[in-house]
């Protein structure tokens, strides 16, 4: 016990200069305007932000409010932005379904009164079914 008290006193004395120093901050730089889909770690979330968890398995509807597929995956580009959303189209209950990469800017997001996410696109079911199938890159 006699050795612990001097050790604690020594540590406390050594930490005082660290608290007394003033932190210098660089001059504030104007922030570049953010585009849709761009976020920063310091940005707080808002009710307009969409979690990727909520996005996966969401139904995608067309302008006629017909279901044209479900979101199966989200693809990020090398710049960290959402490059595409993988939508499963065709088939029934997942059988015969094919994945199509839909550019993120082709989707519109809204929440209804109950907070449910609604995902829509101007593309038609036929155009997505005739689109080339998305094949996941081999990472070997």
C-alpha positions as CSV (number, residue, x, y, z in Angstrom):
1,X,0.0,0.0,0.0
2,X,2.9,2.3,0.8
3,X,4.2,1.9,-2.8
4,X,0.8,2.4,-4.5
5,X,0.2,5.9,-3.0
6,X,3.5,7.4,-4.3
7,X,2.9,5.8,-7.7
8,X,-0.6,7.3,-8.0
9,X,0.7,10.7,-6.9
10,X,3.5,10.5,-9.5
11,X,1.0,9.6,-12.3
12,X,-1.3,12.4,-11.3
13,X,1.5,14.9,-11.3
14,X,2.7,13.8,-14.7
15,X,-0.8,14.2,-16.2
16,X,-1.3,17.8,-15.0
17,X,0.8,19.4,-17.8
18,X,-1.3,17.5,-20.4
19,X,-4.5,19.0,-19.1
20,X,-2.9,22.5,-19.0
21,X,-1.9,22.5,-22.6
22,X,-4.2,24.3,-25.0
23,X,-5.4,22.3,-28.0
24,X,-4.6,24.0,-31.2
25,X,-7.1,23.6,-34.0
26,X,-6.4,24.3,-37.7
27,X,-8.3,27.0,-39.4
28,X,-11.7,25.9,-40.5
29,X,-11.9,25.0,-44.2
30,X,-15.2,25.4,-46.0
31,X,-16.8,22.1,-46.5
32,X,-17.6,20.9,-50.0
33,X,-21.3,20.5,-50.7
34,X,-22.5,17.0,-50.3
35,X,-24.2,15.1,-53.0
36,X,-27.0,12.5,-52.5
37,X,-25.6,9.3,-51.2
38,X,-22.5,11.0,-49.7
39,X,-22.1,10.9,-45.9
40,X,-19.5,11.8,-43.3
41,X,-18.7,10.2,-40.0
42,X,-19.5,13.5,-38.2
43,X,-22.9,13.9,-40.0
44,X,-25.7,12.9,-37.7
45,X,-28.5,10.7,-39.0
46,X,-31.8,12.2,-39.9
47,X,-35.2,10.7,-40.6
48,X,-34.4,10.8,-44.3
49,X,-31.3,8.5,-43.9
50,X,-31.9,4.9,-44.9
51,X,-30.2,1.9,-43.3
52,X,-28.8,-0.7,-45.6
53,X,-30.4,-3.2,-43.3
54,X,-33.8,-1.7,-44.1
55,X,-33.0,-1.5,-47.8
56,X,-32.2,-5.2,-48.2
57,X,-35.3,-7.3,-49.0
58,X,-37.4,-4.1,-49.7
59,X,-39.8,-4.5,-52.6
60,X,-39.1,-2.3,-55.6
61,X,-42.2,-0.9,-57.3
62,X,-42.6,0.7,-60.7
63,X,-44.6,3.9,-61.6
64,X,-47.8,1.8,-61.8
65,X,-47.2,0.6,-58.1
66,X,-46.5,-2.9,-59.3
67,X,-43.8,-5.0,-57.5
68,X,-41.0,-5.6,-60.0
69,X,-38.5,-7.2,-57.6
70,X,-36.7,-7.2,-54.2
71,X,-33.4,-5.7,-53.3
72,X,-30.9,-8.5,-52.7
73,X,-27.7,-6.5,-52.3
74,X,-26.0,-3.1,-52.3
75,X,-22.8,-2.6,-54.3
76,X,-20.3,0.1,-53.2
77,X,-17.9,1.7,-55.6
78,X,-14.2,2.2,-54.9
79,X,-15.1,5.8,-53.8
80,X,-17.3,4.5,-51.0
81,X,-20.6,5.5,-52.7
82,X,-23.4,3.3,-53.6
83,X,-22.8,2.3,-57.2
84,X,-25.7,-0.1,-57.7
85,X,-28.5,-1.9,-56.1
86,X,-28.9,-5.6,-57.0
87,X,-32.6,-6.3,-57.6
88,X,-34.0,-9.8,-57.9
89,X,-36.5,-9.9,-60.8
90,X,-38.7,-12.5,-62.3
91,X,-39.4,-15.9,-60.8
92,X,-41.7,-16.8,-58.0
93,X,-40.7,-17.0,-54.3
94,X,-37.1,-16.8,-55.3
95,X,-37.2,-19.6,-57.9
96,X,-36.2,-18.6,-61.4
97,X,-35.2,-15.2,-60.1
98,X,-32.3,-13.4,-61.7
99,X,-30.2,-10.5,-60.2
100,X,-30.0,-7.2,-62.1
101,X,-27.7,-4.3,-61.2
102,X,-29.8,-1.2,-61.0
103,X,-28.0,2.2,-60.8
104,X,-28.6,3.8,-57.5
105,X,-29.7,7.0,-59.2
106,X,-32.6,5.1,-60.8
107,X,-34.2,4.5,-57.4
108,X,-36.5,6.9,-55.4
109,X,-37.0,6.4,-51.7
110,X,-39.9,7.5,-49.5
111,X,-41.5,6.5,-46.2
112,X,-45.2,6.2,-45.7
113,X,-47.2,7.4,-42.7
114,X,-46.3,4.3,-40.7
115,X,-42.5,4.7,-41.5
116,X,-42.4,1.8,-44.0
117,X,-39.8,2.3,-46.7
118,X,-41.1,2.5,-50.3
119,X,-38.6,2.1,-53.1
120,X,-39.7,3.0,-56.6
121,X,-38.1,3.2,-60.1
122,X,-39.2,4.5,-63.4
123,X,-38.0,1.3,-65.0
124,X,-40.6,-1.4,-66.1
125,X,-40.7,-5.0,-65.1
126,X,-40.1,-6.0,-68.7
127,X,-37.0,-3.8,-69.0
128,X,-35.5,-5.3,-65.9
129,X,-36.3,-8.9,-66.9
130,X,-34.6,-8.3,-70.3
131,X,-31.6,-6.6,-68.7
132,X,-28.3,-8.6,-68.4
133,X,-28.0,-10.7,-65.3
134,X,-25.6,-9.4,-62.6
135,X,-22.9,-11.9,-61.8
136,X,-21.0,-11.4,-58.6
137,X,-17.3,-11.0,-59.3
138,X,-15.1,-14.0,-58.4
139,X,-12.8,-12.9,-55.5
140,X,-10.4,-15.8,-55.7
